[in-house]
Amino acid sequence: MNQPVYPRISVLTMVRLGLFQAGLGMMSVLMLGILNRVMISELAIPPLVAAGVIAMHQLVAPARVWFGQMSDAHPIAGTHRTGYVWLGAAAFALLAWGVVQMTWQVAAQIQAGWTLATWGWVALLGLGFALYGLAVSASSTPFAALLVDISDEDNRSQIVGVVWSLLMVGIIAGAITGSGLLKEVELDATAAVVRAGMNRLFTRVPLLVVGLAVVATAGVEARFSRYRLRSQVAEREDQITLGRALRILTASPQTGVFFSFLLCMTLGLFMQEPVLEPYGGAVFQMPIAATTRLNAYWGLGTLLGLGLTGFWVVPYLGKRPTTILGCSLAALGFLGIMLAGWVGQGWLFTLMVFAFGVAAGVTTTGALTLMLDLTLAETAGTFIGAWGLAQALARALSTLCGGGLLELGSRWFGAGSFWAYVPVFGTQILLLLGAALLLRTVDVKAFTHRTRAALGEILAQELD
């Protein structure tokens, strides 16, 4: 019997898929940027309380593995990925609006004084953020698995480059949209003005994001997915359960190595987030507007790195060498950032932030492409969930570690000094170089051979 021939993904379809990531970028700006700022500055919610409830959306990251396995084994309306993407998007849009409504209640309770009811509303707000994180996982993990299903080994780097470039575009668009819709909310604005502006923002943007999710994925799985062609169990009644999928996932020692690599790489790239702007202000005396622009320089560099790497660097060097190169360049970027502080040159600091953004784009493209390669068709969702869990844990730890190391540096060398920031950047250099060394031991062929053998053993046991 002739195998069906599936069409290749065009660049236009890659861009369309990227609209989903653009939507996630917009939501991250709303939930982790704008709402965080309003909670602390305008509503006077204690920073520890605000950070604690927002962090709940990361603490549910282990659910990514379960949602990935569900999309592998239990299709919705005949689709393994699309139904989950749409339902998850609708859920996180509704929950985002609900979280804002609970925020007003928390602020009112705190203003009236801390009581048992106040703690109850804080707990409820934390639960709202946790449910929001679950909804994002239910949507984003099957989406990443969809990228595995529709791609081939030779075009995955291009898909990653385009789709994750749209994530950066979404972050920029979210900031612009939020700024426009909140233009009435200025310093010392009344509570009523703040509330009206936020309600408007958290109604319109989530609805737009749901629309983007539908437009991005409609018809893509039906036309391009190779899942049924590649999977040995697509038509079987005894689908791979979560327990069996985890047995396959852990069958190869390469799983632990790559999981550790993702932890080190992500910590190495993102530990600077809470300290880079304070570094610019303390060491270079940059005003707030100038340190805010650092995000734009970093974002532009990342976009450049993503685009160049997906279409030119990975096809020329290969995925693993590209990722090792990216980790090495990112480490050099932090060395340059420290050098700029040592000599006190603000222009060099800005240049190094841009260069670090390019290196981050190279690293991200290479690592994500490898991540999509290190999957098995039958359990792609479970594997993507596990890799997503490693990244989510590292992102949750990065802010804590960055702030903690800065605190230690400030105690050792004095707050606001150049040397107070050295422990942060120095640790990131070590983590990135360690990630590069770990990646040298990752063998994609050995991983694929062992996991496929484990799948065969499990299927044979079922037949027995």
Secondary structure, 3 states (H helix, E strand, C coil): CCCCCCCCCCHHHHHHHHHHHHHHHHHHHHHHHHHHHHHHHHCCCCHHHHHHHHHHHHHCCCHHHHHHHHHHHCCECCECCHHHHHHHHHHHHHHHHHHHHHHHHHHHHHHHCCCHHHHHHHHHHHHHHHHHHHHHHHHHHHHHHHHHHHCCCCCHHHHHHHHHHHHHHHHHHHHHHHHHHCCCCCCCCCHHHHHHHHHHHHHHHHHHHHHHHHHHHCCHHHHHCCHHHHCCCCCCCCCCCHHHHHHHHCCCHHHHHHHHHHHHHHHHHHCCCCCHHHHHHHHHCCCHHHHHHHHHHHHHHHHHHHHHHHHHHHHHHCHHHHHHHHHHHHHHHHHHHHHHHHHCCHHHHHHHHHHHHHHHHHHHHHHHHHHHHCCCHHHHHHHHHHHHHHHHHHHHHHHHHHHHHHHHHHHHHCCCCHHHHHHHHHHHHHHHHHHHHHHCCCCHHHHHHHHHHHHHHHHHHHHC
